[in-house]
Amino acid sequence: MAQQALEAGSTVPRKRALFGALDADGWAWAGVKAATWLVIIIIMLGYIPDRAYYLTVNRTVELGVLVWSPVNLCPPENETLPCPAPVGAVAPWHPSPAELALPAPRTDGSAIQLGTKFLYIGGTDGTTPQSTVYVAELSGQGNFDAWTEGPALPEPRAHASVLLASGSVYVIGGFGPDGAPTTTVYTLTPDATTGALGEWTTAPEELTLPEGRAAAAATSAPTGILLIGGEGPDGPVATVWKSPLSDDGALQAWEPEADLVRPQADGAAAIEGDFVWLWGGHDASGPVGAVQRGSIGLPAAAGLPEDPDEGKVVQWAVADSINLPGARDNAASWAASGSLYLVGGADADGPRGELYWATPTADGELPEWKHLEASDLPFGLVGASPILSGPNAILIGGETGEGPTSSSARANVAPLSPFFQAGIAGVTIPGLRIEGEIGQQLGYLNAAGAGTLNFVILIVIGWAFAHQEQARGMIRRVLRR
């Protein structure tokens, strides 16, 4: 008897996920779910507690990935700067109160911070070099009290190079009473216990300069101090001298290093990475916008003999593309946060007020000098001496079109970032900014609280997925109430 064939059964369709792109029971969908939960766990147990901490202690906190923001709101402290302020920008300048003026007008002196004190050393009254040293006590972040007279230099000096090394102030060279460059080095070492300044002394004979120098650019190097260019007995020079540090931190006799490409005096110098930069000043023909770059010798490679040029300036180079936008002589210049700054100075027409800044790259390139009108001085100023203190740059003394001044001006060199930003993938919101130890402890508590709460939430979610029927029943009972 023939058997009847069974009819074909109905096909059970396989479930699809992710808009039908993946098999709901396949490895691909399982991998997507695992990666998604991994990200969720990291966010809940890592990112959110981290944001809770910084929300407590920071002025602002960024949520998400804020690469670009079309919506920016900046604090009023930035005044007329663009929002957000360009990297390296300086907020508008403001004159200091009259109570903080120097006791007498001075220009071409040198200002330096020594512990909790500001010193303004020497300079001229517009006619002759002076030996006066004025002292002001720091008062809070970036502020200082009224100037008083401190210990005078043994002889008047103007356009001296002043540096701090191993806790002592060194006044190197400068124009003397007769207007000629000098070879002397004066030093001041405050009492380590009381902080009393004491008196100036003449440095040991081995620190006497090989030849008279004034208006030389000076900068501290890891292995000593550099004295670059300046005015010699016959005018601007191209010499570079170095006073190396001994093992106990004392400065030693001056040694010659690679000469500049061309003479340059009254400029500024700074070391950034493996290069030393010299910008601004004058040569025998007048103000220049020249920038010169010196290469510093690198340590010998592993396994090779010691390189005799390690730490030395071995070569200088120039290029028109890295020069200042205009000639500037005797400007106030400094280096901060990897950038070089110049404000004021004089060109062939007299004192100027523009501020320029540039950021060298690690390989010794200088892409451009930047300029914002909002960062310019409201008046031309030449011969001022800058001090960086806290978030402020302070220009002390100098000469305007009316002659030497006793006043100072200050600007914030660290403009605040926007307190609110909104972008496609993130947002910046104001934080609580609770400072000090209290803020730190509250931040830790907030982070721990957020992490603990998120951990409990993850446990509840895990239980609900493992007991779906019970979870649905509980949800239905809650919704009926």
C-alpha positions as CSV (number, residue, x, y, z in Angstrom):
1,M,0.0,0.0,0.0
2,A,1.5,3.2,-1.0
3,Q,2.2,5.8,1.7
4,Q,1.0,9.3,1.4
5,A,3.7,11.8,1.5
6,L,3.6,14.4,4.2
7,E,2.8,17.9,3.1
8,A,5.5,20.5,3.4
9,G,5.3,22.5,6.7
10,S,5.3,26.2,6.9
11,T,8.7,28.0,7.1
12,V,9.4,29.7,10.4
13,P,11.0,33.1,9.4
14,R,14.2,34.0,11.2
15,K,14.0,37.3,13.3
16,R,16.0,40.2,12.0
17,A,17.6,43.1,13.9
18,L,19.0,46.5,13.2
19,F,16.3,47.4,10.5
20,G,16.6,43.9,9.1
21,A,20.4,44.2,8.5
22,L,21.5,41.5,10.9
23,D,20.3,38.1,12.1
24,A,18.8,38.5,15.6
25,D,20.3,35.2,16.6
26,G,23.6,35.6,14.9
27,W,27.1,36.6,16.1
28,A,27.1,39.9,14.4
29,W,24.1,41.2,16.3
30,A,25.5,39.7,19.5
31,G,28.7,41.6,18.9
32,V,26.9,44.9,18.3
33,K,25.0,44.5,21.6
34,A,28.1,43.6,23.5
35,A,30.0,46.6,22.2
36,T,27.0,48.9,22.9
37,W,26.8,47.7,26.5
38,L,30.6,48.0,26.9
39,V,30.3,51.7,25.9
40,I,27.3,52.2,28.2
41,I,29.2,50.7,31.2
42,I,32.3,52.8,30.5
43,I,30.2,56.0,30.3
44,M,28.2,55.2,33.5
45,L,31.1,54.0,35.6
46,G,33.9,56.1,34.1
47,Y,32.9,59.2,32.1
48,I,29.9,60.4,34.2
49,P,31.8,60.2,37.6
50,D,34.7,62.0,35.9
51,R,32.4,64.8,34.7
52,A,30.8,65.0,38.1
53,Y,34.2,65.7,39.7
54,Y,35.1,68.4,37.2
55,L,31.7,69.9,37.3
56,T,32.4,70.6,41.0
57,V,36.0,72.0,40.7
58,N,36.1,73.6,37.2
59,R,34.8,76.8,35.9
60,T,33.3,74.9,33.0
61,V,32.8,71.2,32.1
62,E,32.6,69.7,28.6
63,L,30.0,67.1,27.9
64,G,30.4,64.9,24.9
65,V,32.9,65.6,22.1
66,L,33.0,69.3,21.4
67,V,35.3,69.5,18.3
68,W,33.6,72.5,16.8
69,S,31.0,74.9,18.2
70,P,28.8,77.4,16.3
71,V,27.5,78.7,19.6
72,N,30.0,80.4,22.0
73,L,29.4,82.6,25.0
74,C,32.4,84.1,26.7
75,P,32.8,85.8,30.1
76,P,32.9,89.6,30.3
77,E,36.5,89.5,31.6
78,N,37.7,88.8,28.0
79,E,36.3,92.2,27.0
80,T,36.6,92.8,23.3
81,L,38.5,89.7,22.4
82,P,36.9,87.3,19.8
83,C,34.9,84.5,21.4
84,P,36.5,82.0,21.8
85,A,39.8,83.9,22.1
86,P,42.6,82.7,19.7
87,V,45.3,80.6,21.3
88,G,48.0,82.9,22.8
89,A,45.8,86.0,22.6
90,V,46.2,88.7,25.3
91,A,43.2,90.6,26.8
92,P,43.0,94.4,26.5
93,W,45.6,96.4,28.5
94,H,44.6,98.6,31.5
95,P,46.7,101.2,33.4
96,S,47.5,100.3,37.0
97,P,46.2,102.7,39.7
98,A,48.3,105.8,40.4
99,E,49.2,104.4,43.8
100,L,51.3,101.7,42.0
101,A,53.4,104.1,40.0
102,L,57.2,104.0,40.4
103,P,58.5,106.7,42.8
104,A,60.1,108.4,39.7
105,P,59.8,108.1,36.0
106,R,62.1,105.4,34.6
107,T,62.8,103.8,31.2
108,D,65.2,101.1,30.0
109,G,65.4,99.5,33.5
110,S,64.8,95.8,34.2
111,A,61.9,94.4,36.2
112,I,62.2,90.9,37.8
113,Q,60.3,88.8,40.3
114,L,62.4,87.6,43.3
115,G,60.3,85.4,45.6
116,T,57.4,87.5,46.8
117,K,58.9,90.8,45.6
118,F,59.1,92.7,42.4
119,L,62.4,94.6,41.7
120,Y,62.8,97.4,39.2
121,I,66.5,97.8,38.7
122,G,68.3,100.8,37.3
123,G,67.2,102.4,34.0
124,T,67.3,106.1,33.1
125,D,65.3,109.1,33.9
126,G,65.4,110.0,30.2
127,T,68.9,111.6,30.4
128,T,71.3,109.6,32.6
129,P,71.6,106.0,33.9
130,Q,70.4,105.5,37.5
131,S,71.4,103.2,40.4
132,T,68.0,103.1,42.1
133,V,66.3,99.9,42.8
134,Y,62.6,99.9,43.6
135,V,60.9,97.1,45.4
136,A,57.2,96.1,45.6
137,E,55.6,93.2,47.6
138,L,53.3,90.8,45.8
139,S,49.7,91.1,47.0
140,G,47.5,88.3,45.8
141,Q,47.6,86.7,42.3
142,G,49.2,89.1,39.8
143,N,48.9,92.1,42.1
144,F,51.5,94.2,44.0
145,D,51.7,96.9,46.6
146,A,53.3,100.4,46.4
147,W,56.9,100.7,45.4
148,T,59.6,101.6,47.9
149,E,63.3,102.1,47.5
150,G,65.5,99.1,47.9
151,P,69.3,98.5,47.9
152,A,70.9,100.6,45.2
153,L,73.3,99.3,42.6
154,P,77.0,100.1,43.3
155,E,76.9,102.1,40.0
156,P,74.2,103.4,37.7
157,R,73.1,101.0,34.9
158,A,70.7,101.2,32.0
159,H,69.9,98.6,29.4
160,A,71.5,95.9,31.6
161,S,70.7,92.3,31.2
162,V,69.0,90.9,34.3
163,L,68.4,87.2,35.1
164,L,67.6,85.0,38.1
165,A,70.0,82.0,38.6
166,S,70.2,79.7,41.6
167,G,68.3,82.1,43.8
168,S,70.4,85.2,43.0
169,V,69.7,88.2,40.8
170,Y,72.4,89.0,38.3
171,V,72.7,92.4,36.6
172,I,75.0,91.9,33.6
173,G,76.7,94.8,31.8
174,G,74.6,97.8,30.8
175,F,75.4,101.4,30.0
176,G,77.4,103.1,32.9
177,P,77.4,106.7,34.0
178,D,79.5,107.7,31.0
179,G,77.1,106.1,28.6
180,A,79.6,103.4,27.6
181,P,78.9,99.6,27.8
182,T,80.3,98.0,31.0
183,T,81.8,94.6,31.8
184,T,80.7,94.3,35.4
185,V,78.2,91.8,36.8
186,Y,76.4,92.7,40.1
187,T,74.6,90.1,42.1
188,L,72.0,90.1,44.9
189,T,71.2,87.1,47.1
190,P,68.4,87.4,49.6
191,D,68.6,85.8,53.0
192,A,67.1,82.4,52.7
193,T,65.6,82.5,56.2
194,T,64.2,86.1,56.5
195,G,63.9,87.0,52.9
196,A,65.8,90.3,53.4
197,L,67.4,91.5,50.2
198,G,70.7,92.5,51.6
199,E,73.1,94.5,49.4
200,W,74.5,94.2,45.9
201,T,78.0,92.8,45.5
202,T,80.3,92.6,42.5
203,A,80.4,89.1,41.1
204,P,83.7,87.1,41.1
205,E,86.2,88.3,38.6
206,E,85.7,85.3,36.4
207,L,82.2,86.5,35.7
208,T,83.4,89.9,34.3
209,L,82.4,90.1,30.7
210,P,85.2,89.7,28.1
211,E,84.1,93.1,26.6
212,G,81.6,95.8,27.5
213,R,78.0,95.0,26.7
214,A,74.6,96.7,27.0
215,A,71.2,96.0,25.6
216,A,72.1,92.3,25.2
217,A,69.3,89.7,25.1
218,A,69.7,87.3,28.0
219,T,67.9,84.0,28.7
220,S,68.3,81.0,31.0
221,A,69.4,77.7,29.5
222,P,69.3,74.3,31.2
223,T,73.1,74.4,31.6
224,G,73.7,78.1,32.2
225,I,72.7,81.6,31.0
226,L,73.1,83.0,27.5
227,L,74.1,86.6,26.6
228,I,73.1,87.3,23.0
229,G,74.2,90.2,20.8
230,G,73.9,93.7,22.3
231,E,75.9,96.9,22.1
232,G,79.6,96.7,22.3
233,P,82.1,99.6,22.4
234,D,81.7,100.1,18.7
235,G,78.0,99.4,18.2
236,P,75.8,96.4,17.8
237,V,77.6,93.0,17.9
238,A,76.9,89.4,16.9
239,T,78.6,87.7,19.8
240,V,77.0,85.0,21.9
241,W,78.4,84.2,25.3
242,K,77.4,81.5,27.8
243,S,78.1,81.3,31.5
244,P,77.7,77.6,32.3
245,L,76.5,76.3,35.7
246,S,78.8,74.3,37.9
247,D,77.7,71.2,39.7
248,D,76.8,73.3,42.7
249,G,74.7,75.8,40.7
250,A,77.3,78.6,40.5
251,L,77.8,80.6,37.3
252,Q,81.3,80.2,35.7
253,A,83.4,82.2,33.3
254,W,81.9,83.3,30.0
255,E,82.5,81.1,27.0
256,P,81.9,82.0,23.3
257,E,79.3,80.1,21.3
258,A,78.2,80.4,17.7
259,D,77.9,84.0,16.5
260,L,74.6,85.5,15.2
261,V,74.1,85.8,11.5
262,R,74.2,89.5,11.9
263,P,74.5,92.0,14.8
264,Q,71.4,92.7,16.8
265,A,70.9,94.7,20.0
266,D,67.9,95.5,22.3
267,G,66.0,92.4,21.2
268,A,64.6,89.6,23.3
269,A,65.6,85.9,23.6
270,A,64.0,82.7,24.7
271,I,64.6,79.0,24.4
272,E,61.8,76.8,23.1
273,G,62.7,73.1,22.8
274,D,66.0,72.6,20.9
275,F,66.1,76.2,19.6
276,V,66.9,79.7,21.0
277,W,65.0,82.6,19.4
278,L,66.1,86.2,19.1
279,W,63.5,88.8,17.9
280,G,63.3,92.5,17.5
281,G,65.9,95.2,18.4
282,H,68.2,97.2,16.2
283,D,71.4,97.0,14.2
284,A,73.7,99.8,13.1
285,S,71.1,101.1,10.7
286,G,68.2,101.4,13.2
287,P,65.2,99.3,14.3
288,V,64.8,95.8,12.7
289,G,62.1,93.2,12.6
290,A,64.6,90.4,12.2
291,V,64.2,87.1,13.9
292,Q,67.2,84.8,14.3
293,R,67.0,81.1,15.4
294,G,69.9,79.3,17.1
295,S,70.1,75.5,17.1
296,I,71.2,73.9,20.4
297,G,73.4,70.8,20.2
298,L,71.7,67.6,21.2
299,P,73.0,64.8,23.4
300,A,74.9,62.0,21.7
301,A,73.0,59.0,20.6
302,A,73.1,55.9,22.9
303,G,76.4,54.1,22.7
304,L,78.3,57.0,21.0
305,P,80.9,59.2,22.6
306,E,79.8,62.3,24.4
307,D,79.0,65.1,22.0
308,P,81.2,68.2,22.8
309,D,78.4,70.5,21.4
310,E,75.7,69.2,23.7
311,G,73.7,72.1,25.1
312,K,75.6,74.7,23.1
313,V,74.3,77.1,20.5
314,V,76.0,75.6,17.4
315,Q,74.4,77.6,14.5
316,W,72.2,80.6,13.8
317,A,69.8,80.9,10.9
318,V,67.5,83.7,9.4
319,A,64.6,83.7,7.0
320,D,62.4,86.5,5.8
321,S,59.3,84.4,6.4
322,I,59.8,84.4,10.2
323,N,60.5,88.1,10.6
324,L,58.2,90.4,12.6
325,P,55.5,92.2,10.6
326,G,57.4,95.5,11.2
327,A,60.6,96.7,12.7
328,R,60.5,97.0,16.5
329,D,63.3,98.3,18.8
330,N,63.5,98.2,22.6
331,A,60.0,96.5,22.9
332,A,58.7,94.7,25.9
333,S,59.0,91.0,25.1
334,W,58.6,87.7,26.8
335,A,57.9,84.0,26.3
336,A,55.0,82.1,27.8
337,S,53.2,78.8,27.2
338,G,55.4,78.0,24.2
339,S,54.7,81.4,22.5
340,L,56.9,84.5,21.8
341,Y,55.4,87.9,22.5
342,L,56.4,91.5,21.6
343,V,54.5,94.6,22.5
344,G,55.3,98.3,21.9
345,G,58.8,99.3,20.9
346,A,59.8,101.8,18.3
347,D,60.1,101.9,14.6
348,A,61.6,104.7,12.4
349,D,58.6,106.9,13.3
350,G,58.7,106.5,17.1
351,P,56.9,104.5,19.8
352,R,54.3,101.9,18.7
353,G,51.6,100.0,20.6
354,E,51.0,96.9,18.6
355,L,51.3,93.4,20.2
356,Y,52.4,90.4,18.2
357,W,52.8,86.8,19.1
358,A,54.0,83.6,17.5
359,T,54.2,80.0,18.4
360,P,57.3,78.1,17.2
361,T,56.9,74.5,16.1
362,A,58.9,71.6,17.6
363,D,61.1,71.4,14.5
364,G,62.0,75.1,14.6
365,E,59.5,76.7,12.3
366,L,57.7,79.9,13.0
367,P,54.4,79.8,11.0
368,E,53.3,83.4,11.5
369,W,53.2,86.4,13.8
370,K,49.6,87.0,15.0
371,H,48.0,90.3,15.8
372,L,44.7,91.5,17.3
373,E,43.8,95.1,17.6
374,A,42.1,94.4,20.9
375,S,45.4,93.3,22.4
376,D,47.3,96.4,21.4
377,L,48.4,99.1,23.9
378,P,46.2,102.2,23.8
379,F,49.5,104.3,23.4
380,G,53.0,103.9,22.0
381,L,55.5,102.6,24.6
382,V,59.2,101.9,24.3
383,G,61.7,100.8,26.9
384,A,59.1,99.2,29.3
385,S,60.1,96.1,31.2
386,P,57.7,93.2,31.5
387,I,56.9,90.9,34.4
388,L,54.7,87.8,34.2
389,S,52.8,87.3,37.4
390,G,50.0,84.9,37.7
391,P,47.6,85.4,34.8
392,N,48.9,88.9,34.1
393,A,51.7,90.6,32.1
394,I,52.7,93.8,33.7
395,L,54.7,96.5,31.8
396,I,56.6,98.7,34.2
397,G,58.0,102.1,33.3
398,G,59.0,102.9,29.7
399,E,58.8,106.0,27.5
400,T,55.8,107.4,25.6
401,G,55.7,110.3,23.2
402,E,55.8,112.6,26.2
403,G,58.9,111.1,27.8
404,P,59.7,108.5,30.6
405,T,56.7,107.3,32.6
406,S,56.4,106.0,36.2
407,S,53.2,104.1,35.5
408,S,52.5,100.5,34.6
409,A,49.9,98.6,32.5
410,R,48.6,95.1,32.8
411,A,46.8,92.6,30.7
412,N,45.5,89.1,31.2
413,V,47.6,86.7,29.2
414,A,45.3,83.8,29.8
415,P,41.9,84.8,28.5
416,L,39.0,82.6,29.8
417,S,37.5,80.0,27.6
418,P,33.7,80.3,26.8
419,F,31.5,79.4,29.7
420,F,28.9,77.9,27.3
421,Q,29.4,76.2,24.0
422,A,27.0,74.1,21.9
423,G,28.1,71.9,19.0
424,I,26.8,68.9,17.1
425,A,28.4,66.3,19.3
426,G,28.7,68.1,22.7
427,V,28.2,71.0,24.9
428,T,30.2,73.1,27.4
429,I,28.3,74.2,30.5
430,P,29.2,76.3,33.6
431,G,30.7,74.4,36.5
432,L,30.5,75.1,40.2
433,R,34.2,76.1,40.5
434,I,34.5,75.3,44.2
435,E,38.2,75.9,44.8
436,G,40.7,74.6,47.3
437,E,40.7,71.5,49.4
438,I,36.9,71.7,50.0
439,G,36.3,71.7,46.2
440,Q,38.6,68.6,45.8
441,Q,36.8,66.7,48.6
442,L,33.3,67.6,47.3
443,G,34.4,66.6,43.8
444,Y,35.5,63.2,45.0
445,L,32.2,62.7,46.8
446,N,30.2,63.7,43.8
447,A,32.2,61.3,41.6
448,A,31.9,58.5,44.0
449,G,28.1,59.1,44.4
450,A,27.6,59.2,40.6
451,G,29.6,56.0,40.2
452,T,27.7,54.2,43.0
453,L,24.3,55.2,41.7
454,N,25.2,54.1,38.1
455,F,26.5,50.8,39.4
456,V,23.2,50.1,41.2
457,I,21.3,51.1,38.0
458,L,23.4,48.6,36.0
459,I,22.6,45.8,38.5
460,V,18.9,46.6,38.2
461,I,19.1,46.6,34.4
462,G,21.0,43.3,34.5
463,W,18.4,41.7,36.8
464,A,15.5,42.9,34.6
465,F,17.1,41.3,31.4
466,A,17.6,38.0,33.3
467,H,14.0,38.0,34.7
468,Q,12.1,39.6,31.9
469,E,8.6,38.1,32.8
470,Q,8.9,39.3,36.4
471,A,10.2,42.7,35.3
472,R,7.2,43.1,32.9
473,G,4.8,42.1,35.6
474,M,6.3,44.6,38.0
475,I,6.1,47.4,35.3
476,R,2.4,46.5,34.7
477,R,1.6,46.6,38.4
478,V,3.3,50.0,38.7
479,L,1.4,51.4,35.6
480,R,-2.0,50.3,37.0
481,R,-1.6,52.4,40.2
